[in-house]
Amino acid sequence: MFRAVALLLLGLFGSQMSHAETNAPPSLRGWALAGSTNLISIEASETKVRLGKQLFFDPRLSGDQSVSCASCHHPGLGWSDGLPRNTRFGGEALSRHTPTLINMAYFSSFFWDGRASSLEEQATEHLRSPSMRGSEEFIVADTLASLPEYRRQFSAAFGEDVINLNNIAAALAAFERSIISRGSPFDRWQEGDQKAISDSAKRGFKLFTSRAMCAFCHNGPNFSDSRFHNIGVNSIDPGRFEVSNSNSDRNAFRTPGLRHIALTPPYMHDGSKATLRDVLDFYNRGGDRPGGGNKLSPLGLSESELDDLLAFLLSLTGEPIEVTVPQLPLPEITSPAANAGRGLAPAQTSLGLE
């Protein structure tokens, strides 16, 4: 059944394949991010985005004031954390790898199992999670609302001097929607620059949309179908099943996007693949559990073909998504001795960004 669907997919790519033979950009529309911003609607004001950026880097959103969103979604680590799995309070390992935030604006579900339907919902759940070590009452009443500068910014962003978890999540989501990939060599090739990527990468894209069958799940400008698949990772994690309670979703996880994929190792929902080449080898052999209910079959690609696929994946890294760590609002009492008594470390050293 899977191969039949894949063949149908290849038929849809047929006209594009003939162009790839001449090393011209494929004619199929919808791959380049350039011009595709109509796929998302960002209605957030600059004021809300700026507030969300401060909150994103502020460790005071956690109970012990040591963990910020940026601690796990580090801009210098592809907006992930570079770890197979991070740890929660007390040192217990989390069950899943921290996903990147790049291009999250293009998704309609969040977390590996898709249990959140919006970035606002995702942020709210995360703020209430054990990994943030706090509570809504602590974050709102005892921390943010005690800072005059935050009260002023929330008033400017939301039209009222009210700080609550909904507004905090809305501001965080507004900032996260601004983390967008731009200017990759692949996009320049799609726009007509024949020298933007190597011949190896062009061959890799042809493989990606044909025999390697990657485009069955990784398609569109974000290279994700936003659906859930069991691809045979050797893991007991039930995945989407915990959300849907459907056996067809057992061990299934949302297809990640591939933009800037070279910057976000390790890979898979459990961080079990250290490099992109490990990922390609995994797919080439048909997964870690061939015949174990997963959707993969061995591909039989040669080493040189795997090299071409890797070259294509590397071409999806766009311009650096630069961000400056913001100055965080301070309490009215700003002497070092007073701040030490409040447990406030200097902003630049409390974010885990050294």
Residue pairs with C-beta under 8 A, 6 or more apart in sequence:
2 295
2 297
3 297
5 216
6 213
6 216
9 213
9 215
9 216
10 17
10 209
10 210
13 26
13 28
13 209
13 210
13 215
15 27
15 28
16 26
16 27
16 28
16 209
17 26
17 206
17 209
17 210
19 25
19 26
19 27
20 26
20 202
20 205
20 206
20 209
21 206
23 194
23 199
23 202
24 194
25 189
25 190
25 191
25 192
25 194
26 190
26 205
26 209
28 209
30 36
30 219
30 220
30 221
31 186
31 190
31 220
31 221
32 186
32 187
32 190
32 191
32 221
33 180
33 181
33 182
33 184
33 187
33 221
33 222
33 259
33 318
34 182
34 187
34 190
34 191
36 221
39 106
39 221
40 105
40 106
40 177
42 105
42 174
42 177
42 178
44 52
44 173
44 174
44 177
44 178
45 157
45 174
47 153
47 156
47 157
48 157
48 158
48 170
48 171
48 174
49 171
49 174
49 175
49 178
50 153
50 326
51 153
51 154
51 156
51 157
51 171
51 174
51 175
52 170
52 171
52 172
52 173
52 174
52 175
52 176
53 175
53 323
53 326
54 153
54 326
54 328
54 329
55 61
55 69
55 168
55 171
55 172
55 175
56 68
56 69
56 70
56 73
56 172
56 175
56 176
57 68
57 69
57 70
57 325
57 326
57 328
57 347
57 351
57 353
58 68
58 328
59 65
59 66
59 67
59 68
59 71
59 345
59 350
59 351
59 352
60 139
60 143
60 144
60 328
60 344
61 67
61 68
61 69
61 127
61 132
61 134
61 139
61 143
61 144
61 168
62 68
62 132
62 133
62 134
63 89
63 132
63 133
63 134
63 135
63 138
64 89
64 133
65 343
65 344
65 345
65 350
66 133
66 350
67 131
67 132
67 133
67 352
68 350
68 351
68 352
69 126
69 172
70 325
70 351
70 352
70 353
71 81
71 351
71 352
72 80
72 81
72 86
72 98
72 131
73 79
73 80
73 81
73 98
73 100
73 101
74 80
74 81
74 82
74 352
74 353
75 321
75 322
75 323
75 353
76 353
77 263
77 264
78 100
78 102
78 260
78 263
78 264
79 100
79 101
79 102
79 179
79 264
79 321
80 97
80 98
80 99
80 100
80 101
80 264
81 98
82 265
82 266
83 97
83 98
83 266
83 271
84 97
84 266
84 270
84 271
84 272
85 93
85 94
85 95
85 96
85 97
85 98
85 270
85 271
86 93
86 94
86 98
86 131
87 93
87 94
88 94
88 129
88 130
88 131
89 130
89 131
89 133
94 131
95 237
95 270
96 112
96 237
96 269
96 270
96 271
97 112
97 266
97 267
97 268
97 269
97 270
97 271
99 111
99 112
99 256
100 256
100 257
100 260
100 263
100 264
101 176
101 179
102 179
102 180
102 181
102 257
102 259
102 260
102 264
102 321
103 179
103 180
103 181
103 222
103 257
103 259
104 110
104 119
104 176
104 177
104 179
105 119
105 176
105 177
105 178
105 179
105 180
106 221
106 222
106 224
106 257
107 222
107 224
107 226
107 254
107 257
108 117
108 226
109 115
109 116
109 117
109 226
109 254
110 116
110 117
110 118
110 119
110 121
110 122
111 122
111 125
111 254
112 239
112 253
112 254
112 269
113 228
113 239
113 240
113 242
113 243
113 253
113 254
114 228
114 240
114 243
114 254
115 125
115 242
115 243
116 122
116 125
118 173
119 172
119 173
119 176
119 177
120 166
120 169
120 170
120 172
120 173
121 169
122 173
123 168
123 169
123 172
123 173
123 176
124 165
124 166
124 169
126 132
127 134
127 136
127 139
127 165
127 168
127 169
128 135
128 136
128 165
136 165
139 165
139 168
140 163
140 164
140 165
140 168
144 150
144 154
144 163
144 168
145 151
145 163
146 331
147 329
147 330
147 331
148 329
148 332
149 329
149 330
150 163
150 329
151 161
151 163
153 329
154 160
154 161
154 162
154 163
154 167
154 171
155 161
157 167
157 171
158 167
158 170
179 321
180 321
181 259
181 260
181 316
181 318
181 321
182 318
182 319
183 318
183 319
184 259
184 315
184 316
184 317
184 318
184 319
185 196
185 197
185 201
185 315
185 317
186 196
186 197
186 201
186 205
186 312
186 315
186 316
187 318
188 196
188 197
189 196
189 197
189 201
189 202
189 315
196 315
197 311
197 312
197 315
198 311
198 315
200 307
200 308
200 311
200 312
201 308
201 311
201 312
201 314
201 315
202 312
203 305
203 308
203 311
203 312
204 308
204 309
204 310
204 311
204 312
204 313
205 312
207 214
207 301
207 305
207 308
207 309
207 312
208 214
208 215
208 218
208 309
208 312
209 215
211 299
211 301
212 283
212 299
212 301
212 305
212 309
213 299
214 283
214 309
217 224
217 225
217 227
217 229
217 255
218 224
218 225
218 255
218 257
218 258
219 225
222 257
222 258
222 259
223 257
223 258
223 259
223 316
224 254
224 255
224 256
224 257
224 258
225 255
226 254
226 255
227 254
227 255
228 239
228 240
228 249
228 252
228 253
228 254
228 255
229 252
229 253
229 255
229 295
230 239
230 250
230 251
230 252
230 253
230 293
230 294
230 295
231 253
231 283
231 287
231 294
231 295
231 296
232 286
232 287
232 288
232 289
232 290
232 292
232 293
232 294
232 295
232 296
233 251
233 253
233 268
233 269
233 270
233 272
233 282
233 287
233 288
233 289
234 272
234 288
234 289
235 251
235 269
235 270
235 272
237 251
237 269
237 270
238 250
238 251
239 249
239 250
239 251
239 252
239 253
239 269
240 246
240 249
240 250
240 252
240 253
240 254
241 247
241 249
241 250
241 251
241 252
243 249
250 293
251 293
251 294
253 269
258 313
258 316
259 316
259 317
259 318
260 316
260 317
260 318
260 321
261 276
261 313
261 316
261 317
262 276
262 313
262 314
262 316
262 317
263 317
265 274
265 275
265 276
266 272
266 273
266 274
266 275
267 273
267 274
267 275
267 276
267 278
267 279
268 279
268 282
273 279
273 282
276 310
276 313
276 314
277 306
277 310
280 301
280 306
280 309
280 310
281 306
282 288
283 296
283 299
284 298
284 299
284 300
284 301
284 306
285 298
286 294
286 296
286 297
286 298
286 299
287 294
287 296
290 296
290 297
290 298
301 309
325 347
325 348
325 351
325 353
327 347
328 347
330 339
330 344
331 338
331 339
331 342
331 344
333 339
344 350
